[in-house]
Amino acid sequence: MIRRTRPVVGAIALLAALTAGIAFPAGAAAGEPTGESAPKVDLVLDVSGSMRAKDIDGQSRMAAAKQAFNEVLDATPEEVQLGIRTLGADYPGDDRKEGCKDTAQLYPVGPLDRTEAKTAVATLVPTGWTPIGPALLQAADDLDGGDGSKRIVLISDGEDTCAPLDPCEVAREIAAKGIGLTIDTLGLVPNAKLSRQLSCIAEATGGTYTSIEHQDELTDRVNELVDRAAEPVVTPVAVEGADACERAPELRSGLYTDRQEFGQQRWYRVDLLAGQELRASVSVAADRAVRPDHGILMRAVTLHGREIVRGEATGNGRTDVVSTGLRHPKPELDDDRGKPAAETVCLGVTTSFSADAGVKTTPGLPLELTVDVVDGPDDASDVASFGLGRGWWLLGALVVTGFLAGLVWGWLSRWRVAVWRTN
């Protein structure tokens, strides 16, 4: 069995936090889980004619999927609202136009009636085409509404047959809506082309791709993904940066998501009081083929355009994400008799991504922005000890360790030479 998991947009938050050393405040803020809505999962099952093939543990792919679904339905947590959508289940003809419309909600997303859902699954018979793109568009609508986690689990044994509606582009469009929807994909006995397509779909939304060759693997993986939907998650808040600071949206502490076109600059604003420190980081994911050499620049400037501090990073194409961050402390006022006025800090994000001809540049690349406003350091002029902060302790420990290791190695070398000369 081959398993490949490549979370892209989901790893952005972790990389951003590591870049800027951010600790989220205890109070509620943008991007924090609210728990107000139940998590939703839509299982999207390929019921095309190829699902008749008997190559999964001696049974057909359809039989293996039905058995897996029955076990998943039994194990679904009570708090999860689950639905089932099919593609290729109803139209048996040769009219491609009609076949590419063949997607239907088998069981609506909502509180789960296990008996009713199992009965619906039992009626499925492998039939027609493989309209993955249209099915994903409809599944996104199935999960519309609410602020709980939303997850599509797509199970297919073949690539989409309804081009030019590219399912990978569909996934990018869904991600661009900023509704916090994740698509995980599972390929039944996949070939290289199917693996590439399902991987691309998953990566566009920060999901995972897994290849499946046995029925128990399918059951375990779908169960895992349904359980994951019930876990508390931080959903980034969708925001649209502006082309100039004076028109930029105002942000508070939290996690935000945006889309940035190739070569575009985006601006955001943060208000900072005296004695506070702004910590911000940004990550951009290459969710499509881009040229290897690219970079990202994040600047904090005043309303008058004076640069305060910047952070920058470059990429060479070996990773899917490039991140950078910055910190800016605002000193305490000497005279604190009056209420300190807020300083507006403009955050500008510029990227230098480029792509070869034929690669779509819209929607823009997914951007994730972390903003944290905390109490500033005692001495605001000392920004984290020349940028290292507590890293000075680690640097000191490494210097001492290297010095001691050098002494030991030198002593051992002299001893070995002495022994060699003696012998």
VEXBADREN-515330 format. One record per residue (C-alpha): x, y, z. Coordinates in Angstrom, 2 decimals. Layout:
BEGIN
<r X="X" Y="Y" Z="Z"/>
...
% end
This chain:
BEGIN
<r X="0.00" Y="0.00" Z="0.00"/>
<r X="1.18" Y="3.50" Z="-0.79"/>
<r X="0.06" Y="6.39" Z="1.33"/>
<r X="0.86" Y="9.98" Z="0.54"/>
<r X="-0.28" Y="12.89" Z="2.66"/>
<r X="0.60" Y="16.42" Z="1.63"/>
<r X="-1.20" Y="19.06" Z="3.62"/>
<r X="-0.40" Y="22.45" Z="2.07"/>
<r X="-2.78" Y="25.24" Z="2.94"/>
<r X="-3.26" Y="23.52" Z="6.48"/>
<r X="0.53" Y="23.58" Z="7.20"/>
<r X="0.63" Y="27.33" Z="6.51"/>
<r X="-0.59" Y="28.24" Z="10.03"/>
<r X="2.06" Y="26.08" Z="11.67"/>
<r X="4.85" Y="27.53" Z="9.54"/>
<r X="3.58" Y="31.04" Z="10.22"/>
<r X="3.56" Y="30.51" Z="13.97"/>
<r X="7.07" Y="29.08" Z="13.89"/>
<r X="8.28" Y="32.01" Z="11.82"/>
<r X="7.11" Y="34.74" Z="14.18"/>
<r X="7.04" Y="32.88" Z="17.50"/>
<r X="3.39" Y="33.71" Z="17.99"/>
<r X="1.28" Y="32.73" Z="20.99"/>
<r X="-2.43" Y="33.33" Z="20.56"/>
<r X="-4.20" Y="35.33" Z="23.27"/>
<r X="-6.60" Y="33.60" Z="25.60"/>
<r X="-9.57" Y="35.77" Z="24.66"/>
<r X="-11.76" Y="35.16" Z="21.64"/>
<r X="-10.36" Y="36.63" Z="18.45"/>
<r X="-10.69" Y="36.31" Z="14.71"/>
<r X="-9.93" Y="32.85" Z="13.50"/>
<r X="-10.49" Y="31.08" Z="16.83"/>
<r X="-12.93" Y="28.14" Z="17.10"/>
<r X="-16.34" Y="29.18" Z="18.39"/>
<r X="-18.03" Y="25.80" Z="18.61"/>
<r X="-21.38" Y="27.39" Z="17.73"/>
<r X="-22.16" Y="25.09" Z="14.79"/>
<r X="-21.93" Y="21.34" Z="14.42"/>
<r X="-19.14" Y="19.97" Z="12.23"/>
<r X="-20.31" Y="18.85" Z="8.78"/>
<r X="-18.99" Y="16.09" Z="6.52"/>
<r X="-20.13" Y="15.24" Z="2.99"/>
<r X="-18.96" Y="11.83" Z="1.73"/>
<r X="-18.74" Y="11.99" Z="-2.07"/>
<r X="-18.68" Y="8.52" Z="-3.63"/>
<r X="-17.80" Y="7.61" Z="-7.22"/>
<r X="-20.49" Y="5.21" Z="-8.51"/>
<r X="-19.31" Y="5.17" Z="-12.12"/>
<r X="-19.21" Y="2.00" Z="-14.19"/>
<r X="-15.57" Y="1.25" Z="-13.34"/>
<r X="-16.58" Y="0.58" Z="-9.74"/>
<r X="-17.71" Y="-2.87" Z="-10.93"/>
<r X="-14.09" Y="-4.04" Z="-11.15"/>
<r X="-13.35" Y="-6.85" Z="-8.68"/>
<r X="-9.86" Y="-6.04" Z="-7.47"/>
<r X="-10.27" Y="-5.11" Z="-3.79"/>
<r X="-9.86" Y="-8.18" Z="-1.58"/>
<r X="-11.70" Y="-10.38" Z="-4.09"/>
<r X="-14.79" Y="-8.18" Z="-4.25"/>
<r X="-15.89" Y="-5.29" Z="-6.41"/>
<r X="-14.84" Y="-1.75" Z="-5.60"/>
<r X="-18.50" Y="-0.89" Z="-5.07"/>
<r X="-18.98" Y="-3.72" Z="-2.57"/>
<r X="-15.88" Y="-2.64" Z="-0.66"/>
<r X="-17.13" Y="0.95" Z="-0.55"/>
<r X="-20.57" Y="-0.12" Z="0.70"/>
<r X="-19.06" Y="-2.22" Z="3.45"/>
<r X="-16.77" Y="0.64" Z="4.46"/>
<r X="-19.65" Y="3.11" Z="4.48"/>
<r X="-21.75" Y="0.88" Z="6.72"/>
<r X="-18.94" Y="0.66" Z="9.26"/>
<r X="-18.27" Y="4.39" Z="9.04"/>
<r X="-21.95" Y="5.19" Z="9.61"/>
<r X="-21.93" Y="3.04" Z="12.75"/>
<r X="-18.88" Y="4.86" Z="14.11"/>
<r X="-19.82" Y="8.45" Z="13.20"/>
<r X="-19.77" Y="10.71" Z="16.31"/>
<r X="-23.17" Y="12.00" Z="17.37"/>
<r X="-22.11" Y="15.63" Z="17.06"/>
<r X="-21.15" Y="15.28" Z="13.37"/>
<r X="-23.71" Y="16.14" Z="10.70"/>
<r X="-23.02" Y="13.76" Z="7.82"/>
<r X="-24.29" Y="13.53" Z="4.27"/>
<r X="-23.61" Y="11.33" Z="1.24"/>
<r X="-23.37" Y="12.55" Z="-2.36"/>
<r X="-22.88" Y="10.36" Z="-5.41"/>
<r X="-21.41" Y="10.93" Z="-8.85"/>
<r X="-22.12" Y="8.72" Z="-11.84"/>
<r X="-24.89" Y="6.80" Z="-10.08"/>
<r X="-27.94" Y="7.49" Z="-12.26"/>
<r X="-27.19" Y="8.04" Z="-15.96"/>
<r X="-26.16" Y="4.89" Z="-17.90"/>
<r X="-26.09" Y="6.41" Z="-21.40"/>
<r X="-23.37" Y="7.64" Z="-23.74"/>
<r X="-24.36" Y="11.33" Z="-23.86"/>
<r X="-21.37" Y="13.02" Z="-22.25"/>
<r X="-23.28" Y="16.23" Z="-21.56"/>
<r X="-25.91" Y="14.35" Z="-19.59"/>
<r X="-23.34" Y="12.13" Z="-17.91"/>
<r X="-21.49" Y="15.15" Z="-16.59"/>
<r X="-24.64" Y="16.32" Z="-14.79"/>
<r X="-24.93" Y="13.02" Z="-12.93"/>
<r X="-24.41" Y="13.95" Z="-9.29"/>
<r X="-27.05" Y="13.73" Z="-6.58"/>
<r X="-27.43" Y="14.04" Z="-2.82"/>
<r X="-28.08" Y="10.48" Z="-1.66"/>
<r X="-28.45" Y="11.46" Z="1.99"/>
<r X="-28.68" Y="15.14" Z="3.06"/>
<r X="-26.12" Y="16.67" Z="5.39"/>
<r X="-27.65" Y="16.78" Z="8.85"/>
<r X="-28.28" Y="14.71" Z="11.98"/>
<r X="-27.52" Y="11.11" Z="11.08"/>
<r X="-30.21" Y="8.42" Z="10.88"/>
<r X="-27.94" Y="5.39" Z="10.48"/>
<r X="-30.64" Y="3.01" Z="9.27"/>
<r X="-31.89" Y="5.42" Z="6.62"/>
<r X="-28.36" Y="6.21" Z="5.43"/>
<r X="-27.41" Y="2.52" Z="5.18"/>
<r X="-30.59" Y="1.78" Z="3.23"/>
<r X="-29.72" Y="4.52" Z="0.76"/>
<r X="-26.17" Y="3.19" Z="0.31"/>
<r X="-27.47" Y="-0.34" Z="-0.30"/>
<r X="-29.37" Y="0.82" Z="-3.39"/>
<r X="-26.26" Y="2.02" Z="-5.24"/>
<r X="-25.27" Y="0.29" Z="-8.49"/>
<r X="-22.20" Y="1.27" Z="-10.60"/>
<r X="-23.62" Y="3.12" Z="-13.57"/>
<r X="-22.11" Y="5.99" Z="-15.50"/>
<r X="-19.56" Y="8.77" Z="-15.83"/>
<r X="-17.12" Y="10.41" Z="-13.41"/>
<r X="-18.12" Y="14.08" Z="-13.01"/>
<r X="-15.79" Y="14.93" Z="-10.10"/>
<r X="-15.77" Y="18.69" Z="-10.76"/>
<r X="-19.58" Y="19.12" Z="-10.78"/>
<r X="-19.87" Y="16.87" Z="-7.72"/>
<r X="-17.41" Y="18.99" Z="-5.74"/>
<r X="-19.29" Y="22.18" Z="-6.63"/>
<r X="-22.55" Y="20.65" Z="-5.43"/>
<r X="-20.93" Y="19.20" Z="-2.30"/>
<r X="-19.67" Y="22.68" Z="-1.34"/>
<r X="-23.27" Y="23.89" Z="-1.55"/>
<r X="-24.38" Y="20.90" Z="0.58"/>
<r X="-22.13" Y="22.19" Z="3.37"/>
<r X="-23.10" Y="25.85" Z="3.06"/>
<r X="-23.97" Y="27.73" Z="6.23"/>
<r X="-22.71" Y="27.64" Z="9.80"/>
<r X="-19.25" Y="28.35" Z="11.18"/>
<r X="-18.32" Y="24.82" Z="12.24"/>
<r X="-15.74" Y="22.73" Z="10.42"/>
<r X="-16.66" Y="21.56" Z="6.92"/>
<r X="-15.08" Y="18.59" Z="5.17"/>
<r X="-15.62" Y="16.79" Z="1.87"/>
<r X="-14.29" Y="13.24" Z="1.62"/>
<r X="-14.04" Y="12.25" Z="-2.06"/>
<r X="-13.66" Y="8.56" Z="-2.93"/>
<r X="-12.99" Y="7.72" Z="-6.56"/>
<r X="-11.41" Y="4.98" Z="-8.68"/>
<r X="-10.85" Y="7.10" Z="-11.80"/>
<r X="-10.01" Y="10.59" Z="-12.96"/>
<r X="-12.65" Y="13.11" Z="-13.97"/>
<r X="-14.28" Y="12.53" Z="-17.38"/>
<r X="-15.92" Y="15.94" Z="-17.68"/>
<r X="-13.10" Y="18.27" Z="-18.77"/>
<r X="-12.72" Y="21.18" Z="-19.41"/>
<r X="-14.25" Y="21.61" Z="-15.93"/>
<r X="-10.97" Y="20.78" Z="-14.20"/>
<r X="-11.69" Y="19.44" Z="-10.67"/>
<r X="-8.39" Y="20.87" Z="-9.46"/>
<r X="-9.49" Y="24.34" Z="-10.57"/>
<r X="-12.84" Y="23.74" Z="-8.90"/>
<r X="-11.07" Y="22.94" Z="-5.63"/>
<r X="-9.04" Y="26.16" Z="-5.91"/>
<r X="-12.21" Y="28.16" Z="-6.47"/>
<r X="-13.77" Y="26.56" Z="-3.39"/>
<r X="-10.68" Y="27.42" Z="-1.34"/>
<r X="-10.75" Y="30.98" Z="-2.66"/>
<r X="-14.22" Y="31.51" Z="-1.17"/>
<r X="-12.64" Y="31.41" Z="2.30"/>
<r X="-15.39" Y="29.25" Z="3.82"/>
<r X="-12.96" Y="26.97" Z="5.67"/>
<r X="-13.85" Y="23.87" Z="3.67"/>
<r X="-11.31" Y="21.04" Z="3.42"/>
<r X="-11.36" Y="18.34" Z="0.74"/>
<r X="-9.72" Y="14.99" Z="1.46"/>
<r X="-9.38" Y="12.50" Z="-1.39"/>
<r X="-9.03" Y="8.72" Z="-1.51"/>
<r X="-8.07" Y="6.83" Z="-4.65"/>
<r X="-9.21" Y="3.22" Z="-5.08"/>
<r X="-6.47" Y="1.18" Z="-6.83"/>
<r X="-5.18" Y="4.43" Z="-8.40"/>
<r X="-2.92" Y="4.98" Z="-11.38"/>
<r X="-0.42" Y="7.81" Z="-11.71"/>
<r X="-2.86" Y="10.18" Z="-13.45"/>
<r X="-5.58" Y="9.65" Z="-10.83"/>
<r X="-3.07" Y="10.13" Z="-8.01"/>
<r X="-1.92" Y="13.45" Z="-9.47"/>
<r X="-5.47" Y="14.71" Z="-9.89"/>
<r X="-6.66" Y="13.67" Z="-6.43"/>
<r X="-3.50" Y="15.06" Z="-4.83"/>
<r X="-4.03" Y="18.40" Z="-6.56"/>
<r X="-7.65" Y="18.58" Z="-5.36"/>
<r X="-6.65" Y="17.87" Z="-1.77"/>
<r X="-3.69" Y="20.25" Z="-1.73"/>
<r X="-5.78" Y="23.15" Z="-3.03"/>
<r X="-7.82" Y="23.15" Z="0.20"/>
<r X="-5.22" Y="21.93" Z="2.69"/>
<r X="-6.58" Y="18.38" Z="2.67"/>
<r X="-4.90" Y="15.01" Z="2.30"/>
<r X="-4.68" Y="12.36" Z="-0.40"/>
<r X="-4.49" Y="8.63" Z="0.36"/>
<r X="-4.30" Y="5.69" Z="-2.03"/>
<r X="-6.38" Y="2.67" Z="-1.06"/>
<r X="-5.94" Y="-0.96" Z="-2.06"/>
<r X="-7.87" Y="-2.82" Z="0.67"/>
<r X="-11.33" Y="-2.51" Z="2.16"/>
<r X="-10.13" Y="-2.18" Z="5.76"/>
<r X="-7.83" Y="0.68" Z="4.70"/>
<r X="-10.81" Y="2.50" Z="3.22"/>
<r X="-12.86" Y="2.02" Z="6.40"/>
<r X="-10.06" Y="3.17" Z="8.69"/>
<r X="-9.20" Y="6.22" Z="6.63"/>
<r X="-12.78" Y="7.48" Z="6.21"/>
<r X="-13.41" Y="6.93" Z="9.93"/>
<r X="-10.30" Y="8.92" Z="10.73"/>
<r X="-11.37" Y="11.82" Z="8.52"/>
<r X="-14.91" Y="11.90" Z="9.94"/>
<r X="-13.50" Y="11.89" Z="13.48"/>
<r X="-11.12" Y="14.69" Z="12.53"/>
<r X="-14.08" Y="16.85" Z="11.54"/>
<r X="-15.35" Y="16.67" Z="15.13"/>
<r X="-12.08" Y="18.01" Z="16.55"/>
<r X="-11.87" Y="21.73" Z="17.41"/>
<r X="-10.14" Y="23.59" Z="14.59"/>
<r X="-9.06" Y="27.14" Z="14.01"/>
<r X="-10.72" Y="28.41" Z="10.86"/>
<r X="-9.06" Y="31.44" Z="9.25"/>
<r X="-11.32" Y="34.43" Z="8.70"/>
<r X="-11.64" Y="35.42" Z="5.05"/>
<r X="-10.41" Y="38.96" Z="4.41"/>
<r X="-9.64" Y="40.92" Z="1.25"/>
<r X="-6.54" Y="43.06" Z="1.30"/>
<r X="-6.50" Y="46.39" Z="-0.53"/>
<r X="-4.12" Y="47.93" Z="-3.04"/>
<r X="-3.34" Y="50.82" Z="-0.66"/>
<r X="-3.12" Y="51.20" Z="3.12"/>
<r X="-5.85" Y="53.85" Z="3.38"/>
<r X="-8.35" Y="51.38" Z="1.88"/>
<r X="-7.05" Y="48.32" Z="3.76"/>
<r X="-9.22" Y="46.30" Z="6.16"/>
<r X="-8.55" Y="46.69" Z="9.89"/>
<r X="-7.40" Y="43.48" Z="11.58"/>
<r X="-7.30" Y="42.37" Z="15.20"/>
<r X="-5.39" Y="39.48" Z="16.71"/>
<r X="-6.30" Y="36.32" Z="14.81"/>
<r X="-5.80" Y="34.15" Z="11.77"/>
<r X="-6.85" Y="35.39" Z="8.33"/>
<r X="-6.90" Y="34.04" Z="4.79"/>
<r X="-6.78" Y="35.86" Z="1.48"/>
<r X="-5.87" Y="35.28" Z="-2.17"/>
<r X="-3.05" Y="37.12" Z="-3.89"/>
<r X="-2.66" Y="37.38" Z="-7.63"/>
<r X="0.78" Y="36.90" Z="-9.18"/>
<r X="2.92" Y="40.00" Z="-8.65"/>
<r X="0.23" Y="41.72" Z="-6.60"/>
<r X="0.69" Y="43.73" Z="-3.39"/>
<r X="-1.88" Y="43.48" Z="-0.59"/>
<r X="-2.31" Y="45.88" Z="2.34"/>
<r X="-3.85" Y="45.42" Z="5.81"/>
<r X="-4.07" Y="47.70" Z="8.86"/>
<r X="-3.53" Y="47.05" Z="12.57"/>
<r X="-4.02" Y="49.55" Z="15.43"/>
<r X="-1.28" Y="49.44" Z="18.07"/>
<r X="-1.42" Y="51.15" Z="21.49"/>
<r X="1.58" Y="52.40" Z="23.43"/>
<r X="3.24" Y="49.53" Z="25.28"/>
<r X="1.97" Y="46.90" Z="22.85"/>
<r X="3.89" Y="44.81" Z="20.34"/>
<r X="2.70" Y="43.70" Z="16.92"/>
<r X="3.76" Y="40.23" Z="15.81"/>
<r X="2.70" Y="39.29" Z="12.32"/>
<r X="3.55" Y="36.53" Z="9.89"/>
<r X="2.41" Y="35.57" Z="6.44"/>
<r X="2.60" Y="32.39" Z="4.39"/>
<r X="1.77" Y="31.83" Z="0.74"/>
<r X="1.19" Y="28.36" Z="-0.71"/>
<r X="2.04" Y="27.41" Z="-4.28"/>
<r X="-1.10" Y="25.39" Z="-5.04"/>
<r X="-0.16" Y="25.07" Z="-8.73"/>
<r X="2.98" Y="24.80" Z="-10.85"/>
<r X="5.14" Y="27.90" Z="-10.38"/>
<r X="8.68" Y="28.73" Z="-11.38"/>
<r X="11.27" Y="27.68" Z="-8.79"/>
<r X="12.69" Y="31.07" Z="-7.81"/>
<r X="10.19" Y="33.19" Z="-5.89"/>
<r X="10.00" Y="35.28" Z="-2.75"/>
<r X="7.77" Y="37.01" Z="-0.26"/>
<r X="8.19" Y="40.40" Z="1.43"/>
<r X="6.23" Y="41.66" Z="4.44"/>
<r X="6.61" Y="45.30" Z="5.51"/>
<r X="5.25" Y="47.31" Z="8.42"/>
<r X="5.01" Y="51.00" Z="7.49"/>
<r X="3.40" Y="54.11" Z="8.92"/>
<r X="0.40" Y="55.82" Z="7.36"/>
<r X="2.88" Y="58.25" Z="5.78"/>
<r X="4.79" Y="55.46" Z="4.08"/>
<r X="7.84" Y="55.31" Z="6.36"/>
<r X="9.06" Y="51.74" Z="6.69"/>
<r X="9.30" Y="50.49" Z="10.28"/>
<r X="10.47" Y="46.90" Z="9.88"/>
<r X="10.38" Y="44.17" Z="7.26"/>
<r X="10.61" Y="40.41" Z="6.91"/>
<r X="11.43" Y="38.53" Z="3.74"/>
<r X="12.04" Y="35.00" Z="2.52"/>
<r X="12.81" Y="33.24" Z="-0.74"/>
<r X="11.84" Y="29.85" Z="-2.14"/>
<r X="13.50" Y="27.51" Z="-4.58"/>
<r X="10.54" Y="25.32" Z="-5.48"/>
<r X="11.45" Y="22.49" Z="-3.13"/>
<r X="8.61" Y="23.32" Z="-0.72"/>
<r X="5.00" Y="24.29" Z="-1.33"/>
<r X="4.96" Y="27.14" Z="1.21"/>
<r X="7.11" Y="30.24" Z="1.74"/>
<r X="6.71" Y="32.23" Z="4.99"/>
<r X="8.09" Y="35.27" Z="6.75"/>
<r X="7.24" Y="37.43" Z="9.76"/>
<r X="8.05" Y="40.61" Z="11.68"/>
<r X="7.77" Y="42.21" Z="15.11"/>
<r X="7.20" Y="45.85" Z="16.03"/>
<r X="7.00" Y="47.13" Z="19.64"/>
<r X="5.45" Y="50.54" Z="20.39"/>
<r X="7.15" Y="52.18" Z="23.41"/>
<r X="5.25" Y="53.30" Z="26.49"/>
<r X="4.48" Y="57.00" Z="26.71"/>
<r X="6.58" Y="59.00" Z="29.18"/>
<r X="3.50" Y="60.96" Z="30.15"/>
<r X="0.68" Y="58.50" Z="30.80"/>
<r X="-1.81" Y="61.02" Z="32.21"/>
<r X="-3.76" Y="60.99" Z="29.00"/>
<r X="-5.13" Y="58.04" Z="27.14"/>
<r X="-2.48" Y="56.83" Z="24.66"/>
<r X="-3.45" Y="57.25" Z="21.04"/>
<r X="-3.36" Y="54.22" Z="18.77"/>
<r X="-0.79" Y="54.03" Z="16.01"/>
<r X="-2.01" Y="52.59" Z="12.73"/>
<r X="0.51" Y="50.17" Z="11.28"/>
<r X="0.15" Y="49.25" Z="7.63"/>
<r X="1.12" Y="45.68" Z="6.75"/>
<r X="2.10" Y="45.21" Z="3.11"/>
<r X="2.58" Y="41.78" Z="1.53"/>
<r X="4.35" Y="41.45" Z="-1.82"/>
<r X="5.22" Y="38.23" Z="-3.65"/>
<r X="7.32" Y="37.46" Z="-6.70"/>
<r X="5.70" Y="34.24" Z="-7.94"/>
<r X="5.57" Y="33.57" Z="-11.67"/>
<r X="4.30" Y="30.71" Z="-13.80"/>
<r X="4.85" Y="29.30" Z="-17.25"/>
<r X="2.40" Y="29.94" Z="-20.07"/>
<r X="-0.75" Y="27.86" Z="-19.75"/>
<r X="-0.83" Y="27.88" Z="-15.94"/>
<r X="-3.90" Y="29.71" Z="-14.66"/>
<r X="-3.15" Y="32.66" Z="-12.43"/>
<r X="-6.70" Y="33.03" Z="-11.10"/>
<r X="-7.82" Y="32.63" Z="-8.43"/>
<r X="-4.72" Y="33.95" Z="-6.71"/>
<r X="-2.40" Y="31.94" Z="-4.52"/>
<r X="-3.73" Y="31.18" Z="-1.01"/>
<r X="-2.30" Y="33.55" Z="1.58"/>
<r X="-2.57" Y="33.10" Z="5.35"/>
<r X="-1.88" Y="35.99" Z="7.69"/>
<r X="-1.38" Y="35.72" Z="11.45"/>
<r X="-1.71" Y="38.86" Z="13.55"/>
<r X="-1.00" Y="39.01" Z="17.29"/>
<r X="-1.01" Y="42.15" Z="19.42"/>
<r X="0.53" Y="41.51" Z="22.85"/>
<r X="2.08" Y="43.45" Z="25.72"/>
<r X="5.42" Y="44.79" Z="24.54"/>
<r X="8.85" Y="44.05" Z="26.01"/>
<r X="10.21" Y="46.16" Z="28.89"/>
<r X="12.67" Y="47.85" Z="26.52"/>
<r X="10.94" Y="48.41" Z="23.21"/>
<r X="14.17" Y="49.57" Z="21.59"/>
<r X="15.60" Y="46.09" Z="22.06"/>
<r X="13.50" Y="44.10" Z="19.61"/>
<r X="13.87" Y="40.59" Z="20.94"/>
<r X="17.63" Y="40.93" Z="21.56"/>
<r X="18.76" Y="41.70" Z="18.01"/>
<r X="16.05" Y="39.45" Z="16.58"/>
<r X="17.04" Y="36.35" Z="18.52"/>
<r X="14.93" Y="36.79" Z="21.67"/>
<r X="15.28" Y="33.71" Z="23.87"/>
<r X="17.27" Y="32.17" Z="21.05"/>
<r X="20.37" Y="33.74" Z="22.70"/>
<r X="20.19" Y="30.95" Z="25.29"/>
<r X="20.16" Y="28.32" Z="22.56"/>
<r X="22.96" Y="30.09" Z="20.68"/>
<r X="25.07" Y="30.22" Z="23.83"/>
<r X="24.44" Y="26.55" Z="24.55"/>
<r X="25.45" Y="25.63" Z="21.02"/>
<r X="28.67" Y="27.68" Z="21.26"/>
<r X="29.64" Y="26.03" Z="24.56"/>
<r X="28.74" Y="22.58" Z="23.24"/>
<r X="30.79" Y="23.15" Z="20.09"/>
<r X="33.77" Y="24.37" Z="22.13"/>
<r X="33.69" Y="21.34" Z="24.43"/>
<r X="33.23" Y="18.97" Z="21.50"/>
<r X="36.25" Y="20.54" Z="19.81"/>
<r X="38.39" Y="20.04" Z="22.92"/>
<r X="37.35" Y="16.40" Z="23.25"/>
<r X="37.94" Y="15.74" Z="19.55"/>
<r X="41.35" Y="17.38" Z="19.67"/>
<r X="42.37" Y="15.33" Z="22.72"/>
<r X="41.19" Y="12.10" Z="21.06"/>
<r X="43.08" Y="12.97" Z="17.87"/>
<r X="46.32" Y="13.62" Z="19.75"/>
<r X="45.88" Y="10.39" Z="21.73"/>
<r X="45.34" Y="8.37" Z="18.55"/>
<r X="48.44" Y="9.93" Z="16.94"/>
<r X="50.49" Y="9.15" Z="20.06"/>
<r X="49.31" Y="5.54" Z="20.04"/>
<r X="50.11" Y="5.24" Z="16.33"/>
<r X="53.64" Y="6.55" Z="16.83"/>
<r X="54.21" Y="4.23" Z="19.78"/>
<r X="53.14" Y="1.19" Z="17.75"/>
% end
